[in-house]
Structure formats: C-alpha cells, structure tokens
Amino acid sequence: MIQEKIKTFEDACTSLNISSTLPEFSGVPENLVKSLTAHYKLCIITEALNEGWTPDWSNGEWKYFPYFYMNDSSSPGRFSFGDSGNLRSNSTVGSRLCFKSEELSDHAAEQFTDIYKDYFVIE
C-alpha cells in the first residue's frame, strides 16, 4: 500500500526518483517563500501518493481533497484536519492537490498536516 511507503517528503521524492533538494525562490518576497515551498512539497507528495493517476476533469470521476479547520472546538487555536471531500464538476481546490481516493486524501492530510498548514495559513 502506497501510504506505508510515503510518510515523508523525502519518501515521495524517492518514489518519483527525483531529488529532494528544494527549489530556490530568489527574488520572491520573503513572506511568500514558506507557502511556495509547502506548495512544491504538496505537489510532489500528491503525485507520489496518486501513483501516476492524474485527474480527468472531463469525465465526472470523483476527486478527493482534504479540508482543514482553524480554531475548531476540538483544537482551539490550532490548524487541524477536518475531513476529505470530493467534487465532480466544481472545484475549490487545485487539481494538482486532489487525490484518486478518500483514503489517500486522509493519509496526506494526517501525515502532512504541518506542510498543509505552511501552505494555507498566513502567520
């Protein structure tokens, strides 16, 4: 099962046979670097977990993505995984970050919460 193999960003890079060296964002405002780095990592992780699957937006197939809570009652002041959802024709998430199954989406959210937080939250 791919979830057992992909537990870190480095695992995802190894799975795709690419370097885990992060891109440099020279010339990018410092306040954007953390989010851009996180987006890069999430793209690699998503690609590795999907094992070659790419979403087809023309055929109505289900696509799954995690969503998160901010300051919910179970974790006040915290960013936390809420659930995975799916969409067919409308999307609130970029296709690079969707998964072929709810199980993969859940795994990504639970295993990589800190990276998602770096991507979504302005601190």
Stockholm file with secondary structure:
# STOCKHOLM 1.0

chainA/1-123         MIQEKIKTFEDACTSLNISSTLPEFSGVPENLVKSLTAHYKLCIITEALNEGWTPDWSNGEWKYFPYFYMNDSSSPGRFSFGDSGNLRSNSTVGSRLCFKSEELSDHAAEQFTDIYKDYFVIE
#=GR chainA/1-123 SS CHHHHCSSHHHHHHHHTCCCCCCCCTTSCHHHHHHHHHHHHHHHHHHHHHTTCCCCTTTTCCEEEEEEEESCTTSTTCEEEEEEEEESSCCSSCGGGCBSSHHHHHHHHHHSHHHHHHHHCCC
#=GC SS_cons         CHHHHCSSHHHHHHHHTCCCCCCCCTTSCHHHHHHHHHHHHHHHHHHHHHTTCCCCTTTTCCEEEEEEEESCTTSTTCEEEEEEEEESSCCSSCGGGCBSSHHHHHHHHHHSHHHHHHHHCCC
//
